[in-house]
Amino acid sequence: MADHILKDFVERKWQIVLFTVIASAVAFGISMVLPEQYLSQASLLPANSKLMDKQRLYEDNIQELYSAYGSADDLDRLLATMHSGAVIHHVADSLKMAEHYELGGRKNAKTLANKKLEKNIKLIRTEYGELQLRVWDKDPSKAEQITAALISRTQDVFDEMFRSFYDRSLASLRSELLTQKRASDTLLQISGKLRIAGLEQRIAEYEITRLNPPAAFFVMEKPSVSTIPDRPKILLNVLISFLASLFTVITWIAARRTMTT
């Protein structure tokens, strides 16, 4: 059986060569036509979410209790936030990506720009606990600009969530303070004053904390852009096409031999 298949390969060697050469040439031609894209990349480390508590401003030893760098959960939270619509859509709008992608005349230009930008962004969660951000664009300066904007917007989203949490807490504390002040006449004078003073102190601490949101991550590698195009990878595309076509034609020859025996 194996001898017959090998004989078929020898007899059809020129067909094999022709098929693989044509497939490789097509892959080469397509790769040459595709627009060149430059790569901009950065590397981030998540911050420890335990240090986002207000005690970091009032406890001298809290920095000694916890590492500044976050856990796998913090890394997942960072990845999910950076990949969210709150970040990508905002960056697409602020950098006018619809115009950059030449989609301005279409009705759904904004949606198409969001999808194209998302397609040109890759987030890689490494085994070393870092998040690698990669962005491709035909304009190298634009690729670097997008990378920086994604990093900045991600921090802004974390800040907004941080302030939103303390806004809700402050609203509850102020409501409780108002209730205590109204009821102070019916309580013992000393007890009432102590409760009110405690609430006022907590409110002051929360207000200061709200104005000082912590860093959600550390930029380990600042955005940098490649000096030569990173896409398309012409040699890789040709090699993959060659191997795929070779495997296809060999499988076809072997299947024909199997069916005829």
C-alpha positions as CSV (number, residue, x, y, z in Angstrom):
1,M,0.0,0.0,0.0
2,A,2.7,2.4,1.0
3,D,4.7,1.5,-2.1
4,H,1.8,2.3,-4.4
5,I,1.2,5.7,-2.7
6,L,4.9,6.5,-3.0
7,K,4.8,5.5,-6.7
8,D,1.8,7.9,-7.2
9,F,3.7,10.7,-5.6
10,V,6.6,10.2,-8.0
11,E,4.3,10.0,-11.0
12,R,2.5,13.1,-10.0
13,K,5.5,15.1,-8.7
14,W,5.0,17.8,-11.3
15,Q,1.4,18.2,-10.4
16,I,2.4,18.5,-6.7
17,V,5.1,21.1,-7.6
18,L,2.7,23.0,-9.8
19,F,-0.1,23.1,-7.2
20,T,2.2,24.2,-4.4
21,V,3.9,26.8,-6.5
22,I,0.5,28.3,-7.6
23,A,-0.8,28.4,-4.0
24,S,2.4,30.0,-2.8
25,A,2.3,32.6,-5.6
26,V,-1.3,33.4,-4.8
27,A,-0.4,33.9,-1.2
28,F,2.5,36.1,-2.2
29,G,0.4,38.2,-4.5
30,I,-2.3,38.7,-1.9
31,S,0.3,39.6,0.8
32,M,1.8,42.2,-1.6
33,V,-1.5,43.8,-2.2
34,L,-2.5,44.1,1.5
35,P,-1.7,47.4,3.1
36,E,1.3,47.6,5.3
37,Q,0.7,48.0,9.0
38,Y,3.0,49.1,11.8
39,L,3.0,47.6,15.3
40,S,2.9,49.7,18.5
41,Q,3.1,47.9,21.8
42,A,3.3,48.5,25.5
43,S,3.5,46.4,28.6
44,L,1.4,46.9,31.8
45,L,1.4,45.4,35.3
46,P,-1.8,45.5,37.3
47,A,-1.8,47.3,40.6
48,N,-3.0,45.6,43.8
49,S,-6.7,46.3,44.2
50,K,-6.3,46.1,48.0
51,L,-4.4,49.3,47.9
52,M,-7.4,51.2,46.5
53,D,-9.0,51.3,50.0
54,K,-8.9,54.7,51.8
55,Q,-6.6,53.3,54.5
56,R,-3.7,53.7,52.1
57,L,-3.9,57.4,52.9
58,Y,-4.3,57.1,56.6
59,E,-2.4,53.9,57.6
60,D,1.4,54.2,57.5
61,N,2.0,50.4,57.4
62,I,-0.6,49.3,54.8
63,Q,2.0,49.6,52.0
64,E,4.1,47.1,53.9
65,L,1.3,44.6,54.3
66,Y,0.5,44.3,50.6
67,S,2.6,44.2,47.4
68,A,2.1,47.1,45.0
69,Y,1.5,44.6,42.2
70,G,-1.7,42.9,41.6
71,S,-2.8,39.3,41.4
72,A,-4.2,37.2,38.5
73,D,-7.7,38.6,39.4
74,D,-6.4,42.1,39.1
75,L,-4.8,41.3,35.7
76,D,-8.1,39.8,34.5
77,R,-9.9,43.0,35.7
78,L,-7.4,45.1,33.8
79,L,-7.7,43.1,30.6
80,A,-11.5,43.2,30.7
81,T,-11.6,46.9,31.3
82,M,-9.1,47.7,28.5
83,H,-11.1,45.4,26.1
84,S,-14.5,47.0,27.0
85,G,-16.5,49.3,24.8
86,A,-16.1,52.0,27.4
87,V,-12.4,52.2,26.4
88,I,-12.3,51.1,22.7
89,H,-15.4,53.1,21.6
90,H,-14.2,56.2,23.4
91,V,-10.7,56.0,21.8
92,A,-12.3,55.5,18.4
93,D,-14.4,58.6,18.8
94,S,-11.7,60.8,20.4
95,L,-9.2,59.9,17.7
96,K,-11.8,60.1,14.9
97,M,-11.0,56.6,13.6
98,A,-14.0,56.6,11.3
99,E,-12.3,59.4,9.3
100,H,-8.9,57.7,9.6
101,Y,-10.3,54.5,8.2
102,E,-12.1,56.5,5.5
103,L,-15.5,55.4,6.6
104,G,-17.0,58.9,7.1
105,G,-19.6,58.6,4.3
106,R,-21.3,55.5,5.6
107,K,-24.3,55.5,7.9
108,N,-22.8,53.0,10.3
109,A,-19.3,54.5,10.1
110,K,-18.9,54.7,13.9
111,T,-19.8,51.0,14.4
112,L,-17.5,49.9,11.6
113,A,-14.7,52.0,13.0
114,N,-15.1,50.5,16.4
115,K,-15.0,47.0,15.0
116,K,-12.0,47.7,12.8
117,L,-10.1,49.3,15.7
118,E,-11.0,46.3,18.0
119,K,-9.7,44.0,15.3
120,N,-6.4,45.8,15.2
121,I,-5.9,45.6,18.9
122,K,-4.5,42.5,20.7
123,L,-4.3,42.0,24.4
124,I,-2.0,39.2,25.6
125,R,-2.0,37.9,29.2
126,T,1.5,36.6,29.8
127,E,2.6,33.9,32.3
128,Y,4.6,36.6,34.1
129,G,1.5,38.5,35.2
130,E,1.8,41.3,32.7
131,L,-0.6,42.6,30.0
132,Q,0.9,43.1,26.6
133,L,-0.9,45.7,24.5
134,R,-0.4,45.5,20.7
135,V,-1.9,47.9,18.1
136,W,-1.6,47.8,14.4
137,D,-2.2,50.7,12.0
138,K,-1.0,51.8,8.5
139,D,0.3,55.0,10.1
140,P,3.1,54.3,12.7
141,S,2.4,57.6,14.6
142,K,-1.3,56.8,14.7
143,A,-0.6,53.3,16.0
144,E,1.5,54.8,18.9
145,Q,-1.2,57.4,19.5
146,I,-3.9,54.7,19.8
147,T,-1.8,52.7,22.2
148,A,-1.2,55.8,24.5
149,A,-5.0,56.6,24.3
150,L,-6.0,53.1,25.3
151,I,-3.7,53.3,28.3
152,S,-5.0,56.7,29.3
153,R,-8.6,55.9,28.8
154,T,-8.3,52.6,30.8
155,Q,-7.0,54.6,33.8
156,D,-9.8,57.1,33.4
157,V,-12.4,54.3,33.5
158,F,-10.9,52.9,36.7
159,D,-11.0,56.4,38.1
160,E,-14.6,56.9,37.2
161,M,-15.6,53.6,38.8
162,F,-13.5,54.5,41.9
163,R,-15.2,57.9,42.3
164,S,-18.6,56.4,41.6
165,F,-18.1,54.0,44.5
166,Y,-17.2,56.8,46.9
167,D,-20.0,59.0,45.6
168,R,-22.5,56.3,46.7
169,S,-20.7,55.9,50.0
170,L,-20.7,59.6,50.7
171,A,-24.4,59.9,49.8
172,S,-25.2,57.3,52.4
173,L,-22.9,58.9,55.1
174,R,-24.4,62.4,54.5
175,S,-27.9,61.0,54.8
176,E,-26.9,59.3,58.0
177,L,-25.3,62.5,59.3
178,L,-28.5,64.5,58.6
179,T,-30.5,61.9,60.4
180,Q,-28.2,62.0,63.4
181,K,-28.3,65.8,63.5
182,R,-32.1,65.8,63.4
183,A,-32.3,63.2,66.2
184,S,-29.6,64.8,68.3
185,D,-32.1,66.7,70.4
186,T,-33.7,63.4,71.6
187,L,-30.4,61.7,72.3
188,L,-28.0,62.3,75.1
189,Q,-25.9,65.4,74.3
190,I,-22.5,63.7,74.5
191,S,-23.5,60.6,72.7
192,G,-25.1,62.6,69.9
193,K,-22.0,64.8,69.4
194,L,-19.7,61.8,69.3
195,R,-21.8,60.1,66.6
196,I,-22.0,63.3,64.6
197,A,-18.2,63.9,65.0
198,G,-17.5,60.3,63.9
199,L,-19.6,60.7,60.8
200,E,-18.1,64.0,59.9
201,Q,-14.6,62.5,60.2
202,R,-15.5,59.6,58.0
203,I,-17.1,61.9,55.4
204,A,-13.9,64.1,55.3
205,E,-11.8,61.0,54.9
206,Y,-14.0,59.7,52.0
207,E,-13.9,63.1,50.3
208,I,-10.1,63.2,50.4
209,T,-9.9,59.6,49.2
210,R,-12.3,60.3,46.3
211,L,-10.1,63.0,45.1
212,N,-7.0,60.7,45.1
213,P,-7.8,57.7,43.0
214,P,-4.9,55.2,42.9
215,A,-3.1,53.9,39.8
216,A,-4.9,50.9,38.4
217,F,-1.7,49.6,36.7
218,F,1.9,50.4,36.2
219,V,3.4,51.0,32.7
220,M,6.3,48.7,32.5
221,E,7.1,49.3,28.8
222,K,6.0,52.6,27.3
223,P,4.3,52.7,23.9
224,S,6.9,52.1,21.1
225,V,6.3,51.6,17.4
226,S,8.2,49.4,14.9
227,T,10.3,51.1,12.3
228,I,9.4,48.6,9.6
229,P,5.9,47.2,8.8
230,D,4.8,44.3,11.0
231,R,2.0,43.2,8.7
232,P,1.5,41.5,6.3
233,K,4.1,38.8,7.1
234,I,4.8,37.8,3.5
235,L,7.3,35.0,4.1
236,L,5.0,33.5,6.8
237,N,2.0,33.7,4.6
238,V,3.8,32.0,1.7
239,L,5.2,29.3,4.0
240,I,1.8,28.5,5.5
241,S,0.2,28.5,2.0
242,F,2.9,26.2,0.7
243,L,2.6,23.7,3.6
244,A,-1.2,23.8,3.4
245,S,-1.3,23.1,-0.3
246,L,1.4,20.4,0.0
247,F,-0.7,18.7,2.7
248,T,-3.8,19.0,0.6
249,V,-2.4,17.5,-2.6
250,I,-0.7,14.7,-0.7
251,T,-3.9,13.9,1.1
252,W,-5.8,13.9,-2.1
253,I,-3.4,11.5,-3.8
254,A,-3.4,9.2,-0.8
255,A,-7.2,9.2,-0.7
256,R,-7.5,8.4,-4.4
257,R,-5.1,5.4,-4.0
258,T,-7.1,4.2,-1.0
259,M,-10.4,4.4,-3.0
260,T,-9.0,2.4,-6.0
261,T,-7.6,-0.5,-3.9
